[in-house]
Amino acid sequence: FLLVYSKDPSTRPVVSGTLPGGPFRLTDQAGATLSDADLRGRPFAVFFGFTHCPEVCPTTLWEMSQALAALGPDADRLRVLFVTVDPERDRPEMLQEYLQSFDRRITGLTGSPDEIAAVAKSYRVYWRKVPTADGDYTMDHSAMVYLMDGEGRFTDTIAYGTPEPERLAALRRLISGT
């Protein structure tokens, strides 16, 4: 898909091609199943990353935690999902421990490598495993938050590094359905 942004911040991006999103059924940090059908009727923001990420993931989750706090009671009308692209290491118990540092309303999701690959593909997420010199590995991945309406349809993204006022405005639009 292609997003074309106007310099006018009041306009939405123009999207061409197949939109991100699609059905999924994954396991949350408590070991329960969560599917796209469970989210119907409530907008959600979804970010793909991994718990061993040194900068982008903790920064994005911290920014989303700050946004949830700033939204006040309206934040309860929004779901925030963190989907791992490293299911080998990010089992439910690892997600549960990692997410303790962020807003309690952020839900971590994992699954089998095939399940994660399918969800990442449906959201047009780039990710790949990168070996490190010490024999371990890291993950390269897309660094944007996908905003989905109450029907699970793509509406917008929040790019990594987006200033707080723009992040909050995008989340308020998502919650209000405008």
C-alpha positions as CSV (number, residue, x, y, z in Angstrom):
1,F,0.0,0.0,0.0
2,L,1.1,3.6,-0.5
3,L,0.3,6.5,1.9
4,V,0.4,10.0,0.4
5,Y,0.3,12.8,3.0
6,S,-0.7,16.4,2.4
7,K,1.1,19.2,4.2
8,D,-2.3,20.2,5.6
9,P,-2.5,18.3,9.0
10,S,-6.3,18.4,8.9
11,T,-6.4,16.1,5.9
12,R,-6.2,12.3,6.1
13,P,-3.6,10.4,4.0
14,V,-4.6,9.1,0.6
15,V,-4.2,5.4,0.5
16,S,-3.8,3.3,-2.7
17,G,-3.4,-0.5,-3.0
18,T,-4.5,-3.2,-0.6
19,L,-5.1,-1.8,2.9
20,P,-3.3,-3.2,5.9
21,G,-5.2,-5.4,8.3
22,G,-7.1,-8.7,8.3
23,P,-8.2,-11.5,10.5
24,F,-6.0,-12.9,13.2
25,R,-6.1,-15.2,16.2
26,L,-3.2,-14.8,18.6
27,T,-2.3,-15.4,22.3
28,D,-2.1,-12.5,24.7
29,Q,0.4,-12.1,27.6
30,A,-2.0,-13.9,30.0
31,G,-2.2,-16.9,27.7
32,A,-5.8,-16.1,26.4
33,T,-6.8,-16.1,22.8
34,L,-7.6,-12.7,21.2
35,S,-8.9,-12.4,17.6
36,D,-9.9,-9.6,15.3
37,A,-13.5,-10.6,15.9
38,D,-13.1,-9.9,19.7
39,L,-12.2,-6.3,18.8
40,R,-15.3,-5.6,16.7
41,G,-17.0,-2.4,17.7
42,R,-13.9,-0.8,19.3
43,P,-11.1,1.0,17.4
44,F,-7.6,-0.3,18.0
45,A,-4.0,0.7,17.5
46,V,-1.5,-2.0,16.6
47,F,2.3,-1.9,16.7
48,F,4.6,-4.7,15.6
49,G,7.9,-5.1,17.5
50,F,9.8,-7.3,19.9
51,T,10.8,-7.3,23.6
52,H,14.6,-7.3,22.9
53,C,14.3,-4.1,20.8
54,P,16.8,-1.5,22.1
55,E,15.0,1.7,21.1
56,V,12.0,1.8,18.7
57,C,9.7,-0.6,20.6
58,P,10.2,0.7,24.1
59,T,10.0,4.3,22.9
60,T,6.8,3.6,20.9
61,L,5.1,1.8,23.8
62,W,6.1,4.5,26.2
63,E,4.6,7.1,23.8
64,M,1.4,5.1,23.5
65,S,1.3,4.8,27.3
66,Q,1.7,8.6,27.6
67,A,-1.1,9.1,24.9
68,L,-3.4,6.8,26.8
69,A,-2.9,8.8,29.9
70,A,-3.4,12.1,28.0
71,L,-6.7,10.8,26.5
72,G,-8.2,10.4,29.9
73,P,-11.5,8.4,30.0
74,D,-11.6,8.3,26.2
75,A,-8.6,5.9,26.3
76,D,-10.9,3.2,27.6
77,R,-12.7,3.3,24.2
78,L,-9.5,2.2,22.4
79,R,-7.4,-1.0,22.4
80,V,-3.7,-0.9,22.0
81,L,-2.0,-4.0,20.7
82,F,1.7,-4.9,20.6
83,V,2.3,-7.9,18.3
84,T,5.7,-9.5,18.5
85,V,7.7,-10.2,15.3
86,D,9.9,-12.5,17.5
87,P,7.7,-15.3,18.6
88,E,10.7,-17.6,19.3
89,R,11.6,-15.5,22.3
90,D,8.4,-13.5,23.0
91,R,6.2,-16.1,24.6
92,P,3.2,-14.9,26.8
93,E,5.3,-14.8,30.0
94,M,8.0,-12.7,28.4
95,L,5.4,-10.3,27.0
96,Q,3.7,-10.1,30.4
97,E,7.0,-9.2,32.1
98,Y,8.0,-6.7,29.4
99,L,4.7,-4.9,29.3
100,Q,4.7,-4.2,33.1
101,S,6.8,-1.1,32.2
102,F,4.0,0.4,30.1
103,D,0.3,1.2,30.4
104,R,-1.8,-1.8,31.7
105,R,-4.2,-1.3,28.8
106,I,-1.6,-2.4,26.2
107,T,-2.1,-6.0,25.2
108,G,0.8,-8.1,24.0
109,L,0.2,-10.7,21.4
110,T,2.2,-13.7,20.2
111,G,1.7,-16.9,18.3
112,S,3.5,-19.5,16.2
113,P,6.0,-18.2,13.7
114,D,3.4,-19.0,10.9
115,E,0.6,-17.1,12.8
116,I,2.9,-14.1,13.3
117,A,4.0,-14.2,9.7
118,A,0.4,-14.3,8.5
119,V,-0.6,-11.3,10.6
120,A,2.5,-9.3,9.7
121,K,1.8,-10.0,6.0
122,S,-1.8,-8.9,6.3
123,Y,-0.6,-5.6,7.9
124,R,2.1,-5.1,5.3
125,V,4.7,-5.2,8.1
126,Y,8.4,-5.5,7.1
127,W,10.5,-7.7,9.5
128,R,13.5,-9.9,9.3
129,K,15.8,-11.7,11.7
130,V,19.3,-10.3,11.7
131,P,22.2,-12.3,13.2
132,T,24.6,-10.4,15.5
133,A,28.3,-10.9,15.9
134,D,27.9,-12.6,19.3
135,G,25.8,-15.4,17.8
136,D,22.5,-13.9,18.9
137,Y,20.1,-12.0,16.7
138,T,18.0,-8.9,16.5
139,M,15.0,-8.0,14.4
140,D,14.6,-5.3,11.8
141,H,10.9,-4.3,11.6
142,S,8.5,-1.6,10.5
143,A,8.2,1.2,13.0
144,M,4.6,2.5,12.7
145,V,1.4,2.2,14.7
146,Y,-1.5,1.1,12.5
147,L,-4.9,2.7,13.4
148,M,-7.9,0.5,12.8
149,D,-11.6,1.5,13.2
150,G,-14.2,-0.5,15.1
151,E,-14.8,-2.7,12.1
152,G,-11.1,-3.6,11.8
153,R,-10.6,-1.3,8.8
154,F,-7.3,0.6,8.3
155,T,-7.7,4.4,8.8
156,D,-4.2,5.8,9.3
157,T,-0.8,5.3,10.8
158,I,1.4,7.0,13.4
159,A,5.0,7.1,12.2
160,Y,7.9,6.6,14.6
161,G,8.9,10.0,15.9
162,T,5.5,11.7,15.3
163,P,5.3,14.6,17.7
164,E,2.9,14.2,20.7
165,P,0.2,16.7,19.5
166,E,-0.1,14.9,16.2
167,R,-0.2,11.4,17.8
168,L,-3.0,12.5,20.2
169,A,-4.9,14.1,17.3
170,A,-4.7,10.9,15.3
171,L,-5.9,8.8,18.3
172,R,-8.7,11.2,19.0
173,R,-9.9,11.0,15.4
174,L,-9.7,7.2,15.6
175,I,-11.8,7.1,18.9
176,S,-14.4,9.6,17.5
177,G,-14.6,7.8,14.2
178,T,-13.9,11.0,12.2
